[in-house]
Amino acid sequence: MAEENRKIGVDRTIVIGDIHGCFREFTGLLSKLQYIGEQDRLILIGDYIDRGPDSCKVVQFIRYLELAFGKEKVIALKGNHEDLLLDYMTSTEPKERCLAKYDWMRNGAAATIDSWEECNENIESYLEWFKSLRLFYETSDFYIVHAGVNPMYPLDNQKSEDRLWIRDSFINSHRDFGKTIVFGHTMIKGFSSKNEVCKLSGNKIAIDTGCVVGGKLSAIILPSLEVVDVPGRQINSKEAM
């Protein structure tokens, strides 16, 4: 277990799955990991907002970590929910803006808007940060991205839309991409336990374990593939419908 084996001076790369406004679970997972910002590289897979109650606090805390430890130690990737927010907030043509608002609202935007109001913050002041989020991060062995990649193209020739939104064609592909793809976006509940990861064909590892709908918030430590998780947000029966 990471909390028992944490050794001072040992650098780790930690990748955390979709947070979706679950601030308490996010900070609880970092505590369980015994995260040390000066030493560990922290990679966040995207979808920090929507559905959960504390999107603003999550984003504020990520920005604090970036300032405290630098953007080479804290790497925040863009998710499709950040993409939805930007589509709406930056649209200027009325019909386009209306459609973008509909898309965002049906994907949990109300909780995000409420959270910014509770923090007495203006969400528009965060737009440059949302725009600055990276689309992927790679090492010699791993390619880390929010949704996945298009199996028809090499890793160095992927479209932004696929990195943020792709599902079945990536997940069902048997292609070996040359690196292990670590991704979120598509929820896979029930696999996450100590020293276990969800390996799919073609060297793929899924780490969205449904925190916001009562699953878990999971982290994977690279290159050991150790999984550390905390229980997800408890939801009521009305939310589960």
Secondary structure, DSSP 8 states (H G I E B T S, - for coil): -HHHH--TT---EEEE---TT-HHHHHHHHHHHT--TTT-EEEE-S--SSSSS-HHHHHHHHHHHHHHH-TTTEEEB--HHHHHHHHHHH--SHHHHHHHHHHHHTTTHHHHHHHHHHTT--GGGGHHHHHH-BSEEE-SSEEEESS---TTS-GGG--HHHHHH--HHHHT-----SSEEEE-SS---S--BTTB-EEETTTEEE---BGGGTSEEEEEEETTTEEEEEE-----HHHH-
